[in-house]
Amino acid sequence: MRVLLVEDDLMLGDGMRDALRSSGYTVDWLQLGLPALTILKCEEFATLILDLNLPDIDGISLLRQLRRAGHSLPVLILTARDALDDRVLGLDAGADDYLVKPFALQELNARLRALVRRSKGQAQSVLEYGDILLYPDSQQVTYLGEAVRLTPHEYKLLQELLTQAGRVLSKEQLQQSLYGWDEGAESNAVEVHIHHLRKKLYTDLIRNIRGVGYIVPPKESLP
């Protein structure tokens, strides 16, 4: 799950990025708000964590611009503003959730999972695809009732593909969802992870659309 974090506090931002990465997220971090408007035009994220007190633009103004431009990605406001009027203003501007600093990482993780579930129309925390069950809270996977041992990148890749089952994702999109801006990756990393997932699960789970990308067939096509 790829997250865009917009937070100008260096200590908090660095700590959040490291903590979220250890929880299985791919995190890209900006300390200014205006670059987010440009980046969100050309790159995909599962959710946006947005501070309100930014040096270059107020977070509420940024959020309103995003919504006017048609961006529908889930937005979690993260701020020290705890007055009722501030919370109402943020939600009315288009935020999906509002978390007041200081906060517990466990609660932040739970809210992020809930945001993504709602955006994908999932009512339950467990992601079910045929005989595959994926548990985002523990990052565990089972197939035919048996636990499957995956590396962190294999897990993130499987989650991305299952969450977007029925949609063709390019190699570049998958690489960004796994590594973001900061992590280096071998040019064939996506292919290697897909090869391992096919061996650990089953061959036809992930299909290659030549010259376009990869797809997990929609649930409706399962026998």
C-alpha positions in Angstrom: 0.0 0.0 0.0 1.6 3.3 -1.1 1.0 6.3 1.1 1.8 10.0 0.4 2.7 11.8 3.6 2.7 15.6 3.6 4.2 16.8 6.9 6.6 19.6 7.5 7.8 18.6 11.0 11.1 16.8 10.3 11.2 14.7 13.4 7.6 13.6 13.2 7.7 13.0 9.5 10.9 10.9 9.7 9.5 8.9 12.6 6.1 8.3 10.8 7.8 7.3 7.6 10.0 4.7 9.4 7.1 3.4 11.5 4.7 3.1 8.6 7.4 1.3 6.5 7.9 -1.1 9.3 4.2 -1.8 9.2 4.3 -2.7 5.6 3.5 0.5 3.8 5.5 2.2 1.0 5.8 5.8 2.2 6.8 8.8 0.1 7.2 12.0 2.2 6.9 15.7 1.2 7.5 18.6 3.6 5.6 21.1 1.4 2.0 21.0 0.1 2.2 22.5 -3.3 4.4 19.7 -4.8 1.7 17.2 -3.8 -0.7 18.9 -6.2 1.7 18.2 -9.0 2.7 14.7 -8.0 -0.9 13.5 -7.6 -1.5 14.4 -11.2 0.8 11.7 -12.4 1.4 9.2 -9.6 -1.0 6.9 -7.8 -1.3 6.4 -4.0 -3.6 4.4 -1.8 -4.1 7.3 0.5 -2.9 10.8 1.5 -1.9 11.7 5.1 -2.1 15.5 5.2 -0.9 17.9 7.9 -2.8 21.2 8.0 0.0 23.6 9.1 2.3 23.6 6.1 4.8 26.4 5.2 3.6 27.0 1.6 -0.1 26.3 1.6 -2.8 25.6 4.2 -3.8 22.0 4.3 -7.5 22.8 3.9 -6.8 24.9 0.8 -4.7 22.0 -0.6 -7.5 19.5 0.1 -10.1 21.7 -1.6 -7.9 22.0 -4.7 -7.5 18.3 -4.9 -11.2 17.7 -4.6 -12.0 20.4 -7.2 -9.5 18.7 -9.6 -11.4 15.4 -9.2 -9.0 13.5 -7.0 -10.9 10.9 -5.0 -8.1 9.2 -3.1 -8.8 8.8 0.7 -7.4 11.7 2.8 -6.5 11.5 6.4 -5.9 14.8 8.1 -3.2 14.7 10.8 -3.0 17.9 12.8 -2.8 19.4 16.3 -6.0 21.4 15.6 -8.5 19.7 17.9 -11.3 22.2 18.0 -14.7 21.0 16.8 -14.9 23.7 14.2 -11.5 22.6 12.8 -12.6 19.0 12.5 -15.9 20.0 10.8 -14.0 22.3 8.4 -11.6 19.5 7.5 -14.3 16.9 6.9 -16.4 19.4 4.9 -13.4 20.3 2.7 -13.2 16.6 1.6 -11.2 14.7 4.2 -12.3 11.1 4.9 -10.9 11.0 8.4 -9.3 13.3 11.0 -6.7 12.3 13.6 -5.4 14.7 16.2 -1.8 14.8 17.3 -0.4 13.2 19.5 -1.6 9.9 18.3 -0.8 6.2 18.6 0.7 4.4 15.6 -1.7 1.5 16.2 -4.7 3.9 15.7 -3.1 5.5 12.6 -2.6 2.0 11.1 -6.2 1.0 11.8 -7.6 4.2 10.3 -5.5 3.8 7.2 -6.7 0.3 6.7 -10.3 1.4 7.2 -9.9 4.2 4.7 -8.5 1.9 2.0 -11.2 -0.7 2.7 -14.0 1.8 2.2 -12.4 3.2 -0.9 -12.3 -0.3 -2.4 -15.8 -1.1 -1.3 -14.6 -3.8 1.2 -16.7 -4.3 4.3 -14.3 -6.6 6.1 -10.6 -6.3 7.1 -9.7 -9.6 5.5 -9.1 -9.5 1.8 -10.6 -12.7 0.2 -9.8 -13.9 -3.3 -10.9 -17.4 -4.0 -8.8 -19.6 -1.7 -6.4 -16.8 -0.8 -7.0 -14.9 2.4 -4.9 -11.8 3.1 -4.9 -10.2 6.5 -3.7 -6.5 6.4 -3.6 -6.0 10.1 -1.0 -8.9 10.6 0.4 -9.0 7.0 -0.3 -12.7 6.9 -1.5 -14.8 3.9 -3.2 -18.2 3.7 -3.9 -20.3 0.7 -6.2 -23.3 0.9 -6.2 -22.8 4.7 -2.4 -23.0 5.0 -0.1 -20.2 5.9 2.1 -18.9 3.1 5.4 -17.3 4.0 6.0 -14.2 1.9 8.7 -11.5 2.0 7.6 -8.0 2.8 7.8 -7.0 -0.9 6.0 -10.1 -2.0 3.2 -9.4 0.5 2.9 -5.7 -0.7 2.8 -6.8 -4.4 0.1 -9.4 -3.7 -1.9 -6.9 -1.7 -1.7 -4.4 -4.6 -2.7 -6.9 -7.2 -5.6 -8.4 -5.2 -6.9 -5.0 -4.2 -7.1 -4.0 -7.8 -8.1 -7.4 -9.2 -9.4 -7.0 -12.8 -7.2 -4.0 -13.5 -4.0 -4.2 -15.6 -1.1 -2.6 -13.7 2.1 -1.7 -15.5 5.5 -2.7 -14.2 6.2 0.9 -13.4 3.0 1.2 -11.3 3.9 -1.9 -9.4 7.4 -0.8 -8.9 6.3 2.5 -7.5 3.8 0.8 -5.1 6.6 -1.4 -3.8 9.5 1.0 -3.6 8.3 4.6 -3.9 10.9 7.3 -4.4 13.6 6.4 -1.9 14.2 2.7 -2.1 16.4 1.4 -4.9 15.3 -1.6 -6.8 16.8 -3.9 -9.5 15.2 -3.4 -12.9 13.8 -6.9 -12.8 12.6 -6.8 -9.2 8.8 -6.9 -10.1 9.3 -9.9 -12.3 11.2 -11.7 -9.6 8.6 -11.1 -7.0 5.8 -12.2 -9.4 7.7 -15.4 -10.2 8.0 -16.2 -6.5 4.3 -15.5 -5.9 3.3 -17.8 -8.7 5.4 -20.6 -7.1 4.1 -20.0 -3.6 0.4 -19.7 -4.7 -0.5 -20.8 -8.2 0.7 -20.0 -11.7 -2.5 -18.5 -13.2 -3.1 -16.1 -10.3 -1.0 -13.3 -11.9 -1.3 -13.0 -15.7 1.1 -11.1 -18.0 -0.5 -8.8 -20.6 2.3 -8.5 -23.0 3.6 -5.0 -23.5 1.1 -3.6 -20.9 1.6 -5.1 -17.5 0.1 -7.6 -15.1 -3.4 -8.5 -13.9 -5.1 -10.7 -11.3 -8.4 -11.7 -12.9 -11.6 -10.2 -11.4 -13.3 -12.3 -8.7 -16.3 -12.8 -11.0 -14.2 -14.9 -13.3 -13.2 -17.4 -10.5 -14.7 -20.8 -10.8 
